[in-house]
Amino acid sequence: MLKRLIALLALCCTPALAVEEQVVLGLSQDRVAITANFDGSEILIFGAIKREAPIPPGPPLEVIVAVAGPSSPVTVRRKERKLGIWVNTDSVLVDLAPSFYAVATSAPLEAILSGTEDLRYRISIERAIRSVGAAMHIRGAQNFADAVVRIREDEGLYSIRENTVAVDEQTLFRTSIAMPADLTEGDYVARIYLTRGKMVVSQFETTIDVRKVGLERFLYNMSRQQPVWYGLMSLVIAIAAGWSASTAFRLLREK
């Protein structure tokens, strides 16, 4: 009887002791339309932290925002110079690599997130790329995954922006994520992590719909559903453009 009473008291007291912090999120837009003249977009991510109790003492609350595009396998090849010619030698299949990945933080990432938590939640760019492994005979297999990161960082598809999330009174936060022009179509996942003392205490997830519209959508669908007609149409347009240009130059010379 005494044991049951102690267990009941512990169960009743646990919610009062735990300070639950939840994200209430807002987006400037939850849909990005890719048109023929699309040159990129910027999404404002803002929100608040909902609490049922006062802010707990100790380390301040930090915020990490990560936006990831659709993931797919990537084959990375190594080139070596043999007999004066650059040829492909080894290749490694990186199992999953997001087409776009941006991380914004309220402080330096290493200062607000432990390595263990990063391994668990796959927040940093290096952790977001998943590679199961390579054949035993391939040397420096990790370099292949690093090459994916380096190439996509140069293309503006991968980025980490530390100290760009503004946090007011450990309750309100805001940041903006720049999205380049050459976006891959699909669902982009936005994740918000709240951390204290390098530990994730809460997380929230939502999606951003990125789709081609208008003429861009028509051409995209046609190239995949009717490739023969798409090829013929491209050929006709190229011939018409060449004929129009030659006619215009001829008329200019005659004048």
Secondary structure, DSSP 8 states (H G I E B T S, - for coil): -HHHHHHHHHHHHHHHH---EEEEEEES-SEEEE-TT---EEEEEEEEEEESS---SSS--EEEEEEE--EEEEEEEEEEEETTEEEEEEEEEEEEEES-EEEEESS-HHHHS-HHHHHHHT-SHHHHSB-----TT-S-THHHHHHHHHHHHHTTSEEEETT-SEEETTTEEEEEEEE-SS--SEEEEEEEEEEETTEEEEEEEEEEEEEE-HHHHHHHHHHHH-HHHHHHHHHHHHHHHHHHHHHHHHHHHH-
